[in-house]
Amino acid sequence: MRTSTCSTCARPATLIITGRRPRLTLYTALTCDRCAAKHRARAAKAGPVTEETYGETVQDGLF
């Protein structure tokens, strides 16, 4: 199984940080805990920051 990595370094991603305005997403990054501060600052330039934990979930089979 492949693990998603931080958009800046090679560490596993733990957060999704988004800077957005209503009906418009201007900045989104998959990030690790170490790089999160840098991505929060960039997202803040785009608009209000939302942050959610990133965890890969396995989808159940359809049949």
DSSP file (Angstrom, degrees, kcal/mol; ACC not computed):
  #  RESIDUE AA STRUCTURE BP1 BP2  ACC     N-H-->O    O-->H-N    N-H-->O    O-->H-N    TCO  KAPPA ALPHA  PHI   PSI    X-CA   Y-CA   Z-CA
    1    1 A M              0   0    0      0, 0.0     2,-0.3     0, 0.0     0, 0.0   0.000 360.0 360.0 360.0 133.0    0.0    0.0    0.0
    2    2 A R        -     0   0    0      1,-0.0     2,-0.4     0, 0.0     0, 0.0  -0.655 360.0-143.7 -86.9 138.7    1.4    3.4   -1.0
    3    3 A T        -     0   0    0     -2,-0.3     2,-0.2    53,-0.0    -1,-0.0  -0.860  17.2-121.3-103.3 134.4    1.4    6.2    1.6
    4    4 A S        -     0   0    0     -2,-0.4     9,-2.3     9,-0.1     2,-0.2  -0.487  32.5-149.3 -71.8 143.4    0.8    9.8    0.7
    5    5 A T  B     -A   12   0A   0      7,-0.3     5,-0.1    -2,-0.2    25,-0.1  -0.701  23.4 -83.1-114.9 165.6    3.6   12.2    1.5
    6    6 A C        -     0   0    0      5,-2.8    25,-0.3    -2,-0.2    -1,-0.1  -0.295  35.3-126.8 -60.2 145.9    4.0   15.8    2.4
    7    7 A S  S    S+     0   0    0     23,-2.8    -1,-0.1     1,-0.2    24,-0.1   0.618 107.8  38.7 -73.9 -11.0    4.0   18.2   -0.5
    8    8 A T  S    S+     0   0    0     22,-0.2     2,-0.2     1,-0.1    -1,-0.2   0.796 125.2  12.2-104.6 -41.2    7.2   19.7    0.7
    9    9 A C  S    S-     0   0    0      2,-0.1    -1,-0.1     3,-0.0    -3,-0.0  -0.591  81.4 -97.4-128.7-172.0    9.3   16.8    2.0
   10   10 A A  S    S+     0   0    0     -2,-0.2     3,-0.1    -5,-0.1    -3,-0.0   0.300  78.7 116.0 -96.6   9.4    9.2   13.0    1.9
   11   11 A R  S    S-     0   0    0      1,-0.1    -5,-2.8    -6,-0.1    -2,-0.1  -0.393  78.7 -87.9 -75.6 156.3    7.5   12.4    5.3
   12   12 A P  B     -A    5   0A   0      0, 0.0    -7,-0.3     0, 0.0     2,-0.2  -0.388  47.7-111.7 -62.9 139.5    4.1   10.8    5.5
   13   13 A A        +     0   0    0     -9,-2.3    19,-0.3     1,-0.1    -9,-0.1  -0.502  40.2 167.2 -74.7 139.1    1.2   13.3    5.3
   14   14 A T        +     0   0    0     17,-2.7    40,-2.7     1,-0.2     2,-0.3   0.508  60.0  41.5-124.5 -15.5   -0.9   13.9    8.4
   15   15 A L  E     -BC  31  53B   0     16,-2.3    16,-2.5    38,-0.3     2,-0.5  -0.953  56.1-148.4-136.6 152.5   -2.9   17.0    7.6
   16   16 A I  E     -BC  30  52B   0     36,-2.7    36,-2.0    -2,-0.3     2,-0.5  -0.986  23.5-168.8-116.4 117.1   -4.8   18.7    4.8
   17   17 A I  E     -BC  29  51B   0     12,-2.5    12,-2.3    -2,-0.5     2,-0.4  -0.922   6.0-177.0-111.2 129.3   -4.5   22.5    5.0
   18   18 A T  E     -BC  28  50B   0     32,-2.8    32,-2.9    -2,-0.5     2,-0.5  -0.984  18.9-160.7-131.2 134.2   -6.7   24.6    2.9
   19   19 A G  E     +BC  27  49B   0      8,-3.0     7,-2.0    -2,-0.4     8,-1.7  -0.969  34.9 158.1-108.8 122.3   -7.0   28.4    2.4
   20   20 A R  E     -B   25   0B   0     28,-2.0     5,-0.2    -2,-0.5    -2,-0.0  -0.966  36.3-152.2-146.8 157.8  -10.3   29.3    0.8
   21   21 A R  E >   -B   24   0B   0      3,-2.9     3,-2.6    -2,-0.3    26,-0.0  -0.802  61.1 -61.9-116.4 164.2  -13.0   31.9    0.3
   22   22 A P  T 3  S-     0   0    0      0, 0.0    -1,-0.1     0, 0.0     3,-0.0  -0.249 123.6  -3.6 -52.7 129.2  -16.7   31.1   -0.2
   23   23 A R  T 3  S+     0   0    0      1,-0.1     2,-0.3    -3,-0.0    -3,-0.0   0.586 123.2  84.9  64.1  14.8  -17.1   28.9   -3.4
   24   24 A L  E <   -B   21   0B   0     -3,-2.6    -3,-2.9     0, 0.0     2,-0.5  -0.917  57.9-160.5-150.7 119.2  -13.4   29.2   -4.2
   25   25 A T  E     +B   20   0B   0     -2,-0.3    -5,-0.2    -5,-0.2     3,-0.1  -0.883  15.0 172.0 -97.3 124.5  -10.4   27.1   -2.9
   26   26 A L  E     +     0   0B   0     -7,-2.0     2,-0.3    -2,-0.5    -6,-0.2   0.672  64.0  20.3-107.5 -22.2   -7.1   29.0   -3.5
   27   27 A Y  E     +B   19   0B   0     -8,-1.7    -8,-3.0    16,-0.1     2,-0.4  -0.953  58.3 169.3-152.4 128.2   -4.5   26.9   -1.7
   28   28 A T  E     +B   18   0B   0     -2,-0.3     2,-0.4   -10,-0.2   -10,-0.2  -0.998   7.6 175.8-139.4 137.3   -4.5   23.2   -0.6
   29   29 A A  E     -B   17   0B   0    -12,-2.3   -12,-2.5    -2,-0.4     2,-0.5  -0.996  28.6-142.2-144.7 136.8   -1.6   21.1    0.7
   30   30 A L  E     +B   16   0B   0     -2,-0.4   -23,-2.8   -14,-0.2     2,-0.3  -0.867  44.9 171.8 -86.8 126.4   -1.1   17.7    2.1
   31   31 A T  E     -B   15   0B   0    -16,-2.5   -17,-2.7    -2,-0.5   -16,-2.3  -0.932  34.2-126.9-141.9 159.2    1.5   18.2    4.8
   32   32 A C     >  -     0   0    0     -2,-0.3     4,-0.8   -19,-0.3     3,-0.2  -0.483  42.2-100.6 -93.9 173.2    3.4   16.6    7.7
   33   33 A D  T  4 S+     0   0    0      1,-0.2     4,-0.4     2,-0.2     3,-0.4   0.850 120.0  55.5 -64.5 -34.1    3.5   18.0   11.2
   34   34 A R  T  4 S+     0   0    0      1,-0.2     3,-0.3     2,-0.1    -1,-0.2   0.874 114.6  36.7 -68.8 -37.6    7.0   19.5   10.7
   35   35 A C  T  > S+     0   0    0      1,-0.2     4,-1.7    -3,-0.2     3,-0.5   0.446  89.3  98.8 -93.6  -1.5    6.0   21.5    7.6
   36   36 A A  H  X S+     0   0    0     -4,-0.8     4,-2.6    -3,-0.4     5,-0.2   0.848  76.3  57.2 -59.3 -39.3    2.5   22.5    8.7
   37   37 A A  H  > S+     0   0    0     -4,-0.4     4,-2.0    -3,-0.3    -1,-0.2   0.902 107.0  49.0 -61.1 -40.8    3.4   26.0    9.9
   38   38 A K  H  > S+     0   0    0     -3,-0.5     4,-1.8    -4,-0.2    -1,-0.2   0.910 113.3  46.6 -64.7 -41.9    4.8   27.0    6.5
   39   39 A H  H  X S+     0   0    0     -4,-1.7     4,-2.5     2,-0.2    -2,-0.2   0.853 109.0  54.8 -71.3 -33.8    1.6   25.7    4.8
   40   40 A R  H  X S+     0   0    0     -4,-2.6     4,-2.2     2,-0.2    -1,-0.2   0.913 108.0  50.3 -62.4 -41.9   -0.7   27.4    7.3
   41   41 A A  H  X S+     0   0    0     -4,-2.0     4,-1.1     2,-0.2    -2,-0.2   0.909 112.4  46.3 -63.6 -42.6    1.1   30.7    6.5
   42   42 A R  H  X S+     0   0    0     -4,-1.8     4,-0.8     1,-0.2     3,-0.4   0.904 113.0  49.4 -66.2 -41.3    0.6   30.2    2.7
   43   43 A A  H >X S+     0   0    0     -4,-2.5     4,-1.5     1,-0.2     3,-0.8   0.861 104.1  59.7 -66.2 -35.3   -3.0   29.2    3.1
   44   44 A A  H 3< S+     0   0    0     -4,-2.2    -1,-0.2     1,-0.3    -2,-0.2   0.817  99.3  57.6 -64.1 -30.2   -3.7   32.3    5.3
   45   45 A K  H 3< S+     0   0    0     -4,-1.1    -1,-0.3    -3,-0.4    -2,-0.2   0.803 108.1  47.9 -67.2 -28.0   -2.6   34.5    2.4
   46   46 A A  H << S-     0   0    0     -3,-0.8    -2,-0.2    -4,-0.8    -1,-0.2   0.778 126.4 -77.1 -83.4 -28.8   -5.3   32.9    0.3
   47   47 A G  S  < S-     0   0    0     -4,-1.5    -1,-0.3   -26,-0.0   -26,-0.2  -0.970  81.7  -8.8 157.4-169.9   -8.1   33.2    2.8
   48   48 A P  S    S-     0   0    0      0, 0.0   -28,-2.0     0, 0.0     2,-0.4  -0.289  71.8-124.0 -57.1 138.7   -9.5   31.7    6.0
   49   49 A V  E     -C   19   0B   0    -30,-0.2     2,-0.4   -32,-0.0   -30,-0.2  -0.709  25.1-172.5 -94.3 132.1   -7.6   28.4    6.9
   50   50 A T  E     -C   18   0B   0    -32,-2.9   -32,-2.8    -2,-0.4     2,-0.4  -0.950   7.0-169.4-117.5 146.0   -9.3   25.1    7.4
   51   51 A E  E     +C   17   0B   0     -2,-0.4     2,-0.3   -34,-0.2   -34,-0.2  -0.998   8.3 174.1-138.5 133.8   -7.4   22.1    8.6
   52   52 A E  E     -C   16   0B   0    -36,-2.0   -36,-2.7    -2,-0.4     2,-0.1  -0.989  35.7-104.6-138.6 149.8   -8.3   18.5    8.8
   53   53 A T  E     -C   15   0B   0     -2,-0.3     2,-0.6   -38,-0.2   -38,-0.3  -0.436  32.7-135.3 -71.7 147.1   -6.4   15.3    9.8
   54   54 A Y        +     0   0    0    -40,-2.7     2,-0.4   -23,-0.1    -1,-0.1  -0.913  33.9 157.6-108.2 123.2   -5.4   13.1    6.9
   55   55 A G        -     0   0    0     -2,-0.6     2,-0.3     2,-0.0   -41,-0.1  -0.952  38.2-126.9-144.5 123.9   -5.9    9.4    7.2
   56   56 A E        -     0   0    0     -2,-0.4     2,-0.4   -52,-0.1    -2,-0.0  -0.527  26.8-160.9 -71.8 130.2   -6.2    7.0    4.4
   57   57 A T        -     0   0    0     -2,-0.3     2,-0.6     0, 0.0    -1,-0.0  -0.884  15.9-126.7-111.7 145.4   -9.3    4.9    4.6
   58   58 A V        -     0   0    0     -2,-0.4     2,-0.3     1,-0.0    -2,-0.0  -0.794  24.4-132.9 -91.8 125.2   -9.8    1.7    2.8
   59   59 A Q        -     0   0    0     -2,-0.6     3,-0.1     1,-0.1     2,-0.0  -0.593  21.9-117.1 -79.3 136.0  -13.0    1.7    0.8
   60   60 A D        -     0   0    0     -2,-0.3    -1,-0.1     1,-0.1     2,-0.0  -0.347  39.3 -93.8 -66.3 151.0  -15.2   -1.5    1.1
   61   61 A G        -     0   0    0      1,-0.1    -1,-0.1     2,-0.0     0, 0.0  -0.301  24.4-132.9 -63.9 150.4  -15.7   -3.5   -2.0
   62   62 A L              0   0    0      1,-0.2    -1,-0.1    -3,-0.1    -2,-0.1   0.800 360.0 360.0 -76.3 -28.8  -18.8   -2.8   -4.0
   63   63 A F              0   0    0      0, 0.0    -1,-0.2     0, 0.0    -2,-0.0   0.390 360.0 360.0-121.6 360.0  -19.8   -6.5   -4.4
